[in-house]
């Protein structure tokens, strides 16, 4: 990285390249002579920087939008057991008493165990595109294997493993966003990602309705097994595409950014105060970031807020069961589960637009 002695200089003091009178906007062609030093080119004018930053954010938002799709699949694979319960999941596995509840709870045991270590490992390897996509393949395969279980212990184990590998995504996605976006930009992007919860519950019910209503007995398998097979296979297929769409960190080589955009991405993080903390973590080891987080009271406050949100949403694991008490058929029950989540998503999206 070039020397940063010029960072304290205001834009009015920096030299601006001369423009022809017929040119009304700064274009990238005017800066071909500074491609060898793209970071310095960002200081040639504030207008040029704003133009590069706009292009950078547009490309970032396009690529990061796949995170919402992945989060939708993440929640669909997590909640499909609730829909499977309506079509013979408990009966075929001979579950009794609290065993179904134990199966649901085992997912969160693995989930809690893996979240922090996963982000520490992600920071170490620096390849979110490979790591998150690989974890996505893993939980898709585990979801498929859930459809092959025949005993309570088998279902308990697969759900535990599902939570273990799914745990990498949400904290990893937030970590990836924080390495590209400034603090003032993170709010709306994080809220858009969180909308994936409502979308997954709405779409998940519709997808489950189609599968459970049409696949029963196909090739000799129960409909609930096909639910795990199909939804897990979709996750694996999307994961292979995500490898080529998800970005790595700004310091990693990237073909989809120009030299100026890549330099600006790193500069934005430095101006936001992220680089010093990241360099400290890299030089002192994997545990320094953990210690910084544990010593920050805001992190603990955020943990309380997030835990409260998760607890308040815990009913979604039993939403199809609760809806079934209205006396409708399993197909109608699952269809009735979709509209409330669609309304929630609409309200959430409107709030994001109002930011």
C-alpha positions in Angstrom: 0.0 0.0 0.0 1.3 3.5 -0.8 2.3 6.0 1.8 -0.7 7.7 3.4 0.8 11.0 4.3 -1.6 12.7 2.0 -4.7 11.4 3.7 -5.1 14.5 5.8 -5.0 16.8 2.8 -8.4 18.2 1.8 -9.8 17.6 -1.7 -9.5 21.3 -2.4 -5.8 21.1 -1.9 -5.3 18.1 -4.2 -4.5 18.5 -7.9 -7.2 17.8 -10.3 -6.5 16.7 -13.9 -7.5 19.3 -16.5 -10.8 18.6 -18.4 -11.8 19.6 -21.9 -14.7 22.1 -22.0 -16.9 19.6 -23.8 -16.6 17.0 -21.0 -19.3 17.4 -18.4 -18.4 14.3 -16.3 -15.3 12.5 -15.2 -14.8 9.2 -16.9 -12.5 6.3 -16.3 -10.7 7.0 -19.6 -9.2 10.2 -18.2 -7.3 8.2 -15.7 -5.7 5.5 -17.8 -2.3 7.1 -17.0 -2.7 6.4 -13.3 -3.7 2.7 -13.5 -0.3 1.9 -12.1 -1.2 3.7 -8.9 -5.0 3.4 -8.6 -5.2 4.5 -5.0 -3.5 7.8 -5.7 -6.0 8.3 -8.5 -8.8 8.3 -6.0 -7.5 11.6 -4.7 -7.5 13.4 -8.0 -11.0 14.7 -7.4 -13.9 14.1 -5.0 -16.2 13.7 -8.0 -14.1 10.9 -9.4 -14.1 9.1 -6.1 -17.8 9.4 -5.8 -18.2 7.9 -9.3 -15.9 5.0 -8.4 -17.7 4.5 -5.1 -21.1 4.4 -6.8 -19.8 1.7 -9.2 -18.3 -0.3 -6.4 -21.4 -0.3 -4.3 -23.5 -1.3 -7.3 -21.3 -4.3 -8.0 -21.2 -5.2 -4.3 -25.0 -5.0 -3.8 -25.5 -7.2 -6.9 -23.1 -9.9 -5.7 -24.1 -9.7 -2.0 -27.8 -10.2 -3.0 -27.1 -14.0 -3.2 -26.7 -13.9 0.6 -30.4 -13.5 0.9 -31.1 -16.5 -1.3 -28.6 -18.6 0.7 -30.3 -17.4 4.0 -33.7 -18.4 2.6 -32.4 -21.9 1.9 -30.6 -22.0 5.2 -33.9 -21.5 7.0 -35.9 -23.8 4.7 -33.5 -26.6 5.5 -33.7 -25.8 9.2 -37.5 -25.7 9.4 -38.5 -28.5 7.0 -38.9 -30.9 10.0 -41.9 -28.9 11.1 -43.7 -29.5 7.8 -42.6 -33.1 7.6 -44.3 -33.7 10.9 -47.7 -33.3 9.2 -47.0 -36.1 6.8 -45.8 -39.0 8.8 -42.3 -38.0 10.1 -43.1 -38.9 13.7 -45.0 -42.1 12.8 -42.3 -43.5 10.5 -39.5 -42.8 13.0 -41.7 -44.1 15.9 -41.2 -40.9 18.0 -42.7 -40.7 21.4 -43.2 -38.0 24.0 -40.6 -35.2 23.8 -38.5 -36.9 21.1 -39.6 -34.7 18.3 -38.9 -31.6 20.4 -35.4 -33.0 21.2 -34.8 -33.4 17.5 -35.6 -29.8 16.9 -33.5 -28.6 19.9 -30.4 -30.7 18.9 -30.0 -28.4 15.9 -29.4 -25.4 18.1 -26.8 -27.2 20.2 -24.6 -27.7 17.2 -25.4 -24.1 16.0 -24.3 -22.5 19.2 -21.1 -24.6 19.4 -19.9 -23.6 15.9 -20.7 -19.9 15.3 -17.7 -18.2 17.0 -15.1 -20.8 15.9 -16.4 -20.7 12.4 -15.9 -16.9 12.1 -12.4 -17.2 13.6 -11.5 -19.8 10.9 -13.1 -17.7 8.2 -11.0 -14.7 9.2 -7.9 -17.0 9.1 -8.4 -18.4 5.6 -9.8 -15.2 4.1 -11.9 -17.0 1.4 -15.6 -16.5 2.2 -16.6 -17.6 -1.4 -15.1 -21.0 -0.8 -15.8 -21.4 2.9 -19.5 -20.4 2.9 -20.2 -22.3 -0.2 -18.5 -25.4 1.1 -20.5 -25.2 4.3 -23.6 -24.8 2.2 -22.9 -28.0 0.3 -22.3 -29.7 3.7 -25.7 -28.7 5.2 -27.4 -29.6 1.9 -26.0 -33.1 2.1 -26.9 -33.4 5.7 -30.4 -32.3 4.9 -30.6 -35.0 2.2 -29.3 -37.6 4.7 -32.1 -36.6 7.1 -34.5 -38.1 4.6 -32.8 -41.4 4.9 -33.1 -41.8 8.7 -35.2 -44.5 10.1 -34.6 -44.1 13.9 -34.8 -41.4 16.5 -31.1 -41.5 17.1 -30.4 -41.0 13.4 -32.7 -38.0 13.2 -31.2 -36.6 16.3 -27.6 -36.9 14.9 -28.5 -35.4 11.5 -30.2 -32.4 13.0 -27.2 -31.8 15.3 -24.9 -32.0 12.3 -27.2 -29.7 10.4 -27.0 -27.0 13.0 -23.2 -27.5 13.3 -22.6 -26.7 9.6 -25.4 -24.2 9.2 -23.9 -22.1 12.0 -21.2 -20.9 9.6 -23.5 -18.9 7.4 -25.3 -16.1 9.3 -22.3 -14.9 11.4 -20.1 -15.4 8.3 -22.4 -13.4 6.1 -22.4 -10.5 8.7 -18.6 -10.7 8.9 -18.4 -10.6 5.1 -20.7 -7.5 4.9 -18.7 -5.7 7.6 -15.5 -6.2 5.5 -16.9 -4.4 2.5 -19.5 -1.8 3.8 -19.0 1.1 6.0 -20.9 1.4 9.3 -23.5 3.7 8.0 -24.2 1.3 5.1 -24.5 -1.9 7.1 -27.9 -1.2 8.7 -30.0 -1.5 5.5 -27.9 -4.4 4.1 -28.2 -6.4 7.3 -31.9 -5.7 7.5 -32.3 -7.0 3.9 -30.5 -10.1 4.9 -32.7 -10.6 7.9 -35.7 -10.4 5.6 -34.6 -13.8 4.4 -36.2 -15.3 7.5 -39.7 -14.2 6.5 -39.2 -15.1 2.9 -38.0 -18.6 3.8 -41.0 -19.3 6.1 -43.4 -18.0 3.4 -41.7 -19.9 0.5 -40.9 -22.9 2.6 -44.6 -23.6 3.3 -45.5 -23.3 -0.4 -42.6 -25.6 -1.5 -43.4 -28.1 1.2 -47.1 -28.1 0.1 -46.1 -28.9 -3.5 -43.7 -31.7 -2.5 -45.8 -33.3 0.3 -48.9 -33.2 -1.8 -47.4 -34.7 -5.0 -44.4 -36.9 -4.1 -46.0 -39.4 -1.6 -45.1 -42.9 -2.7 -42.9 -41.9 -5.6 -40.2 -44.6 -6.0 -41.5 -46.1 -2.8 -40.5 -43.2 -0.5 -42.8 -41.2 1.8 -43.5 -37.6 0.9 -41.7 -36.3 3.9 -38.5 -38.0 2.8 -38.8 -36.3 -0.6 -39.1 -33.0 1.2 -35.6 -33.4 2.6 -34.2 -34.9 -0.6 -35.4 -32.1 -2.9 -34.8 -29.1 -0.6 -31.3 -30.4 0.3 -30.5 -31.0 -3.4 -31.6 -27.4 -4.3 -29.2 -26.1 -1.6 -26.3 -28.1 -3.0 -26.9 -26.8 -6.5 -27.1 -23.2 -5.4 -23.9 -23.6 -3.4 -21.9 -24.5 -6.6 -23.1 -21.3 -8.2 -22.4 -19.2 -5.0 -18.7 -20.0 -5.3 -18.5 -17.8 -8.4 -20.7 -15.0 -7.1 -19.7 -14.5 -3.5 -16.8 -12.0 -3.1 -13.8 -12.6 -0.9 -12.3 -9.8 1.3 -11.2 -6.5 -0.3 -7.5 -7.4 0.1 -8.0 -10.6 -2.0 -7.4 -10.5 -5.8 -10.7 -10.0 -7.7 -11.4 -9.9 -11.4 -14.8 -8.2 -11.0 -13.3 -5.0 -9.7 -11.2 -2.4 -11.4 -7.9 -1.4 -9.7 -9.5 1.8 -8.6 -12.5 0.1 -7.1 -10.4 -2.4 -5.3 -8.2 0.3 -3.9 -11.2 2.3 -2.8 -12.7 -0.8 -1.1 -9.6 -1.0 1.1 -9.5 2.7 1.6 -13.1 2.8 2.8 -12.3 0.2 5.5 -9.3 2.1 6.6 -11.3 5.3 6.9 -13.9 3.4 8.9 -11.3 2.2 11.4 -11.4 -1.5 10.4 -8.0 -2.0 9.0 -6.0 -1.4 12.2 -8.1 -4.0 14.2 -7.9 -6.5 11.3 -4.1 -6.1 11.1 -3.8 -6.5 14.8 -5.8 -9.7 14.7 -3.7 -11.0 11.8 -0.4 -10.3 13.6 -1.3 -11.5 17.1 -3.3 -14.6 16.1 -6.8 -16.0 15.9 -7.8 -15.3 19.5 -7.2 -11.5 19.5 -10.4 -10.8 17.6 -12.3 -13.0 20.1 -10.8 -11.1 23.0 -11.7 -7.8 21.5 -15.3 -9.0 21.1 -15.6 -10.4 24.6 -14.3 -7.1 26.1 -16.8 -4.9 24.2 -20.0 -4.3 26.1 -21.8 -3.5 22.8 -21.3 -7.1 21.7 -22.9 -8.4 24.8 -25.8 -6.0 24.4 -26.2 -7.2 20.8 -26.2 -10.8 22.0 -29.0 -10.1 24.3 -31.0 -8.4 21.6 -30.4 -11.2 19.1 -31.2 -13.9 21.6 -34.5 -12.1 22.4 -35.3 -12.0 18.7 -34.6 -15.7 18.3 -36.7 -16.6 21.3 -39.6 -14.6 20.1 -39.4 -16.4 16.7 -39.1 -19.8 18.2 -42.7 -20.6 17.5 -42.0 -20.9 13.8 -40.7 -24.4 14.5 -44.2 -25.4 15.6 -46.2 -23.0 13.4 -47.5 -25.8 11.1 -48.4 -27.9 14.1 -50.2 -24.9 15.7 -52.0 -24.2 12.4 -53.1 -27.8 12.1 -55.2 -27.4 15.3 -57.7 -25.4 13.2 -58.8 -28.7 11.7 -57.8 -28.3 8.1 -56.0 -30.9 5.9 -52.2 -30.9 5.9 -52.2 -29.3 2.5 -54.4 -26.4 3.5 -52.6 -26.1 6.8 -49.2 -25.5 5.1 -50.8 -23.0 2.7 -52.2 -21.1 5.6 -48.7 -20.8 7.1 -47.5 -18.7 4.2 -49.5 -15.4 4.2 -48.5 -14.2 7.7 -44.8 -14.4 6.8 -45.5 -12.7 3.5 -47.1 -9.8 5.3 -44.1 -9.7 7.7 -41.7 -9.5 4.9 -43.7 -6.7 3.2 -43.7 -4.7 6.4 -40.0 -5.3 6.9 -39.1 -4.3 3.4 -41.1 -1.1 3.7 -39.2 -0.2 6.9 -35.9 -0.7 5.1 -37.0 1.5 2.2 -37.9 4.2 4.8 -34.3 4.2 6.2 
